Amino acid sequence: MTSVDPSSFGAKTLAVDVCRRYPGSIKDRVILITGPTVTSIGYGTAEAVAQLDPKLLILAGRDMTKLEQARHKLQSKVKDAPVKLLKLCLTDSAQIKEAVEELRSWQTPIDVVINNAAVMDTPYELTPEGHELQFATNYLGPWLFTQSIIPLVLESKGKRVVMVSSVGHHNGDIRWDDPAYTKGYDRKHAYGQGKTADILYAKELAKRFRGQGLTAFSLDPGGISTPLQKHWSLEEKQEVGRKYGAFHQDGTVNHEADVWKTIDQGASTTCRAAFDPDIASESGSFLVDCQIRNDKRASYAGDDAAAERLWKWTNELMGESF
Ligand SMILES: NC(=O)c1ccc[n+]([C@@H]2O[C@H](COP(=O)([O-])OP(=O)(O)OC[C@H]3O[C@@H](n4cnc5c(N)ncnc54)[C@H](OP(=O)(O)O)[C@@H]3O)[C@@H](O)[C@H]2O)c1
């Protein structure tokens, strides 16, 4: 085991180095990651985790071809990595429930659930169930999935849930009276709303399951150039380029800009949130650059009453009774 002090972890720390610090939280454990498409932070997380000898890596996504690609790439990097693929479309409750049934049939406790999949700044769209697409993908779907598999997590040793949120949560609190934006859509706000809900959900999970040993964290992975930014217009990229140097004026990515992390760096905060046993006493916290940074959370995302309200409100919105 390496003796790296976690207080030295930061923005540029690699995910695999974080994982190497916590081998006991990965070896022989079952880890589920949503959104592991090969170009994404979820894949980077999976590749780092695979190197520490998990019992099983469950890669969950909506597109079986992309999941197969992820498995292929992973097993070309880490020979014999134990991978199972789970079809999971987060915008459809019926499909989420099918995925949950499939998981249950595998009869395996799940040590760590990493809710990483998301979309950002999508044009206005309602799911067939009437939810705004970003809120459905980034919060409501992961909520239903996670709530449904909590018994499998509680049976495990790890008992941890991770919600990959974003600095973008500062763009929007929850629209309690109109989460589907029926009176006018603001796509930045909608991304913020979902990412705020992720932070509050982790907080409330931490509170409600403290007595049963389950811990939960949320985090901002930092800025990583991935397909997540595909809905940005040229003008938006130019503006972000002017502010942070992240894009050239023709809209292409400026990979040299310090604001970007690589995928391996972008996955490291997730790995600390998922595997560090020593932060368990701070369950419910928010991490940035591999450190607990509740000071970086918007006040509305750290609000205890909002977290409690969200729990009941989401049950009503989803017609569930968790
Ligand atoms: N990249 C950044 O700068 C950044 C910054 C802050 C926070 N984050 C957060 O980090 C996480 C990963 O982002 P990323 O940059 O890796 O994004 P990404 O490359 O766009 O990957 C997102 C993943 O989510 C999956 N996904 C989207 N909709 C889904 C659905 N309905 N059901 C199931 N899976 C779905 C995608 O699958 P498909 O490939 O099939 O679309 C993909 O695997 C997200 O939670 C994001 O909000 C990213």
The ligand as an SDF file (V2000), in Angstrom:
LIG
                    3D

 48 52  0  0  0  0  0  0  0  0999 V2000
  -17.1450   17.0850  -17.8790 N   0  0  0  0  0  0  0  0  0  0  0  0
  -17.1900   18.0820  -17.0130 C   0  0  0  0  0  0  0  0  0  0  0  0
  -16.5240   19.1180  -17.1740 O   0  0  0  0  0  0  0  0  0  0  0  0
  -18.0430   17.9550  -15.7760 C   0  0  0  0  0  0  0  0  0  0  0  0
  -18.0560   19.0320  -14.8670 C   0  0  0  0  0  0  0  0  0  0  0  0
  -18.8330   18.9400  -13.7280 C   0  0  0  0  0  0  0  0  0  0  0  0
  -19.5880   17.8060  -13.5060 C   0  0  0  0  0  0  0  0  0  0  0  0
  -19.5570   16.7740  -14.4000 N   0  0  0  0  0  0  0  0  0  0  0  0
  -20.3610   15.5850  -14.1240 C   0  0  0  0  0  0  0  0  0  0  0  0
  -19.5700   14.4260  -14.2970 O   0  0  0  0  0  0  0  0  0  0  0  0
  -20.3910   13.3360  -14.7150 C   0  0  0  0  0  0  0  0  0  0  0  0
  -19.8050   12.6870  -15.9320 C   0  0  0  0  0  0  0  0  0  0  0  0
  -19.7700   13.6420  -16.9570 O   0  0  0  0  0  0  0  0  0  0  0  0
  -18.9620   13.4370  -18.3140 P   0  0  0  0  0  0  0  0  0  0  0  0
  -18.2770   14.7110  -18.5900 O   0  0  0  0  0  0  0  0  0  0  0  0
  -18.2060   12.1910  -18.2900 O   0  0  0  0  0  0  0  0  0  0  0  0
  -20.1910   13.3200  -19.3420 O   0  0  0  0  0  0  0  0  0  0  0  0
  -20.3510   12.4560  -20.6720 P   0  0  0  0  0  0  0  0  0  0  0  0
  -19.0370   12.1940  -21.2930 O   0  0  0  0  0  0  0  0  0  0  0  0
  -21.3850   13.1420  -21.4740 O   0  0  0  0  0  0  0  0  0  0  0  0
  -20.8980   11.0610  -20.1210 O   0  0  0  0  0  0  0  0  0  0  0  0
  -22.1650   10.9950  -19.5560 C   0  0  0  0  0  0  0  0  0  0  0  0
  -22.5800    9.5660  -19.4150 C   0  0  0  0  0  0  0  0  0  0  0  0
  -23.9480    9.5430  -18.9750 O   0  0  0  0  0  0  0  0  0  0  0  0
  -24.6630    8.6750  -19.8280 C   0  0  0  0  0  0  0  0  0  0  0  0
  -26.0760    9.0090  -19.9390 N   0  0  0  0  0  0  0  0  0  0  0  0
  -26.6330   10.1330  -20.4380 C   0  0  0  0  0  0  0  0  0  0  0  0
  -27.9650   10.0270  -20.4250 N   0  0  0  0  0  0  0  0  0  0  0  0
  -28.2730    8.8070  -19.9050 C   0  0  0  0  0  0  0  0  0  0  0  0
  -29.4720    8.1140  -19.6480 C   0  0  0  0  0  0  0  0  0  0  0  0
  -30.6740    8.6420  -19.9460 N   0  0  0  0  0  0  0  0  0  0  0  0
  -29.4080    6.8810  -19.1030 N   0  0  0  0  0  0  0  0  0  0  0  0
  -28.2290    6.3230  -18.8110 C   0  0  0  0  0  0  0  0  0  0  0  0
  -27.0510    6.9290  -19.0470 N   0  0  0  0  0  0  0  0  0  0  0  0
  -27.0690    8.1560  -19.5880 C   0  0  0  0  0  0  0  0  0  0  0  0
  -23.9600    8.8170  -21.1650 C   0  0  0  0  0  0  0  0  0  0  0  0
  -24.3210    7.7560  -22.0280 O   0  0  0  0  0  0  0  0  0  0  0  0
  -24.2700    7.9640  -23.6150 P   0  0  0  0  0  0  0  0  0  0  0  0
  -22.8260    7.8370  -23.9970 O   0  0  0  0  0  0  0  0  0  0  0  0
  -25.1090    6.8360  -24.1030 O   0  0  0  0  0  0  0  0  0  0  0  0
  -24.8140    9.3150  -23.9270 O   0  0  0  0  0  0  0  0  0  0  0  0
  -22.5240    8.7830  -20.7270 C   0  0  0  0  0  0  0  0  0  0  0  0
  -22.1150    7.4650  -20.4890 O   0  0  0  0  0  0  0  0  0  0  0  0
  -21.7830   13.9260  -14.9270 C   0  0  0  0  0  0  0  0  0  0  0  0
  -22.5570   13.6940  -13.7770 O   0  0  0  0  0  0  0  0  0  0  0  0
  -21.5220   15.4080  -15.0810 C   0  0  0  0  0  0  0  0  0  0  0  0
  -22.6300   16.1940  -14.7270 O   0  0  0  0  0  0  0  0  0  0  0  0
  -18.8050   16.8230  -15.5290 C   0  0  0  0  0  0  0  0  0  0  0  0
  1  2  1  0
  2  3  2  0
  2  4  1  0
  4  5  1  0
  4 48  2  0
  5  6  2  0
  6  7  1  0
  7  8  2  0
  8  9  1  0
  8 48  1  0
  9 10  1  0
  9 46  1  0
 10 11  1  0
 11 12  1  0
 11 44  1  0
 12 13  1  0
 13 14  1  0
 14 15  2  0
 14 16  1  0
 14 17  1  0
 17 18  1  0
 18 19  2  0
 18 20  1  0
 18 21  1  0
 21 22  1  0
 22 23  1  0
 23 24  1  0
 23 42  1  0
 24 25  1  0
 25 26  1  0
 25 36  1  0
 26 27  1  0
 26 35  1  0
 27 28  2  0
 28 29  1  0
 29 30  1  0
 29 35  2  0
 30 31  1  0
 30 32  2  0
 32 33  1  0
 33 34  2  0
 34 35  1  0
 36 37  1  0
 36 42  1  0
 37 38  1  0
 38 39  2  0
 38 40  1  0
 38 41  1  0
 42 43  1  0
 44 45  1  0
 44 46  1  0
 46 47  1  0
M  CHG  2   8   1  16  -1
M  END
$$$$
